[in-house]
Amino acid sequence: MDRDSSDEEDDRHTLIEQNDRKPNHHHNHSSPQRRSTSTFHIEETESFGGSIRRRFFRNFNKRYYYYLLAIFLPLLIVVIIFSADIRNMFSANLSALRLDSVSDRMREAELQALYLLGQQQLSLLSLLNQSFPFHNNNSNTLSNSNSNTSVNSNASFEFNNLEEQGLRFKIEDLRSALLKQISLNKQIQQVLLSPHESANVNVSAPDFVGSGFGYDRCRKVESRFSDRKTIDWKPRSDKFLFAICLSGQMSNHLICLEKHMFFAALLNRVLVMPSSKFDFQYSRVLDIEHINHCLGRKVVVTFEEFAQMRKNHVHIDRFICYFSSPVPCYVDEEHVKRLKGLGISMGKLESPWKEDVKKPSKKTVQDVQAKFTANNDVIAIGDVFFADVEKEWVLQPGGPLAHKCKTLIEPSRLIILTAQRFIQTFLGKNFIALHFRRHGFLKFCNVKKPSCFYPIPQAADCIARVVERANAPVMYLSTDAAESETDLLQSLILVNGKAVPLVKRPSHTSVEKWDALLSRHGIEGDSQVEAMLDKTICAMSSVFIGASGSTFTEDILRLRKDWESASLCDEYLCQGELPNFIAEDE
């Protein structure tokens, strides 16, 4: 490099020196010798200049490669080092991102697990309070609920001992709560294990609940038909019992008829159904021949059949009143006129004992047979709705009579099919039914102690708890409440932040075909048919919430018990709770 620099300086000096020479005007006409000398120098200079140029370009090319090498070699080294650093950096960043992602997932999973563990702790504390109610003042409601269940359970379950039933309910609640905690524990395990799952490895918590330990809290109640205590109904074909049912509405009358059937069996008589001109039109809601089919013999006849058998000379030989006060048989002058208007003649009302409707005493089979047995062809007994005769027999699944069907008094085939079509259209298999009695129920309930009329927000809370326990997506609402009440109820029934739809039976339209059978047979729009349709839908539900004190509810519970659709979650609205506000008496 030093040599090249010195050569460059010499060449530059020579070139400058040649170029700096000035022509001498005074020697323009110099001698040839001098001219030749000048020519020689010019030629020599030219020859020397070409040599210089060749040397310059040769040296310049060498230096050019050196310059390029000097410039790009360090740059290449920097690029190689930098690219290696970039790879390392990206590799480190990707690794860090992966670690951060797993770390975040682990942290999120741990937080979820902590939350679930907190929920489990609260549930276990609640379970502890339920197990030892006397140690916690807040458990009064739970304790009352258990006791109330024992008191009211005969309407829905079959037990010989109320204490046994209360114990069974406590055990069921305990088992259900424990299994719920097992399920929650499984969720916690799954959350904690979820960050460790990959495409090749699937880690899951052991499913003890789904491996033979499954438990449905709202499962169906097993009815003990084989253990029933029954009697045979084998009536004499010439002896008749005229049923008189006057108290209350259709549900009361159906319960009254069921008891009349028991009385007819005890007295070996054929039961005569009331005329539609004196009572409800039972042929629209009941299948009378279904009863005869279940017994395998003629045990029930319509009033029209009875009148033909008696050749329209209908006479009641003895009119016996089960209750003597406050009004014998509930029969007043208006009822007597209506009976006579049917062409029925009768004697004086009589009563074999002093029995008050408000304080009915327990009677046995022997008591009934002793007081109501007669040689007369036609007797009438009224009204036996409030009669307390062999309650354990009467409340058995299927009733106290021996027969081959599930129940004797049930909705007609048309109503059952219509209810099935409605359920298939609007509800599906898993639904809750609610009988929400409101019209006229406020005064009725407030006379009772305790009251059974609940403010809608409190009722909504009670309903939501049952819905959550039953895990049903929709609820059927059978009610006489105004829209202002049902709209508020709908807005307040929330489970896990979601509203539970309340489905009411819509009015008939030609577009919808689920009720076409009723229209085709001319019974669509009949209030009693619609009431029986409501009962049937409720009786087919997965879980039923009824109104305490309502015979409409009691008849639904009877059907559910007989049809074996009763659930362990069936209960009365806000069962075991007092209304949080009660109005004063008038």
Stockholm file with secondary structure:
# STOCKHOLM 1.0

chainA/1-586         MDRDSSDEEDDRHTLIEQNDRKPNHHHNHSSPQRRSTSTFHIEETESFGGSIRRRFFRNFNKRYYYYLLAIFLPLLIVVIIFSADIRNMFSANLSALRLDSVSDRMREAELQALYLLGQQQLSLLSLLNQSFPFHNNNSNTLSNSNSNTSVNSNASFEFNNLEEQGLRFKIEDLRSALLKQISLNKQIQQVLLSPHESANVNVSAPDFVGSGFGYDRCRKVESRFSDRKTIDWKPRSDKFLFAICLSGQMSNHLICLEKHMFFAALLNRVLVMPSSKFDFQYSRVLDIEHINHCLGRKVVVTFEEFAQMRKNHVHIDRFICYFSSPVPCYVDEEHVKRLKGLGISMGKLESPWKEDVKKPSKKTVQDVQAKFTANNDVIAIGDVFFADVEKEWVLQPGGPLAHKCKTLIEPSRLIILTAQRFIQTFLGKNFIALHFRRHGFLKFCNVKKPSCFYPIPQAADCIARVVERANAPVMYLSTDAAESETDLLQSLILVNGKAVPLVKRPSHTSVEKWDALLSRHGIEGDSQVEAMLDKTICAMSSVFIGASGSTFTEDILRLRKDWESASLCDEYLCQGELPNFIAEDE
#=GR chainA/1-586 SS CHHHHHHHHHHHHHHHHHHTCCCCGGGTTCCHHHHHHHHHHHHHHHHHHHHHHHHHHHHHHHHHHHHHHHHHHHHHHHHHHHHHHHHHHHHHHHHHHHHHHHHHHHHHHHHHHHHHHHHHHHHHHHHHHHHSGGGCGGGHHHHHHHHHHHHHGGGTCCCSCHHHHHHHHHHHHHHHHHHHHHHHHHHHHHHHHGGGCCSSCCCCCCCSTTTTCCCCTTCBCCCCGGGCCCBCCCCCTTCEEEEECCSSSHHHHHHHHHHHHHHHHHTTCEEECCCTTTSCCGGGTBCHHHHHHHHTSCCEECHHHHHHHTTTCEEESEEEESCCBSSGGGCCHHHHHHHHHTTEEECCEECSSCCBTTSCCEECHHHHHHHHCCSCSEEEEECCTTCEECHHHHTSTTCSBCCSSSCSSCBCHHHHHHHHHHIIIIICSSCEEEEECCTTHHHHHHHSSSCCCCCHHHHHHHHHHHHHHHTCSCEEEEECCCHHHHHHHHHHCEETTEECCEECCCCCCSSCCTTHHHHHTTCTTCHHHHHHHHHHHHHTSSEEEECTTCHHHHHHHHHHHHTTCCBTTCEETTTTCCCSCCCCCC
#=GC SS_cons         CHHHHHHHHHHHHHHHHHHTCCCCGGGTTCCHHHHHHHHHHHHHHHHHHHHHHHHHHHHHHHHHHHHHHHHHHHHHHHHHHHHHHHHHHHHHHHHHHHHHHHHHHHHHHHHHHHHHHHHHHHHHHHHHHHHSGGGCGGGHHHHHHHHHHHHHGGGTCCCSCHHHHHHHHHHHHHHHHHHHHHHHHHHHHHHHHGGGCCSSCCCCCCCSTTTTCCCCTTCBCCCCGGGCCCBCCCCCTTCEEEEECCSSSHHHHHHHHHHHHHHHHHTTCEEECCCTTTSCCGGGTBCHHHHHHHHTSCCEECHHHHHHHTTTCEEESEEEESCCBSSGGGCCHHHHHHHHHTTEEECCEECSSCCBTTSCCEECHHHHHHHHCCSCSEEEEECCTTCEECHHHHTSTTCSBCCSSSCSSCBCHHHHHHHHHHIIIIICSSCEEEEECCTTHHHHHHHSSSCCCCCHHHHHHHHHHHHHHHTCSCEEEEECCCHHHHHHHHHHCEETTEECCEECCCCCCSSCCTTHHHHHTTCTTCHHHHHHHHHHHHHTSSEEEECTTCHHHHHHHHHHHHTTCCBTTCEETTTTCCCSCCCCCC
//
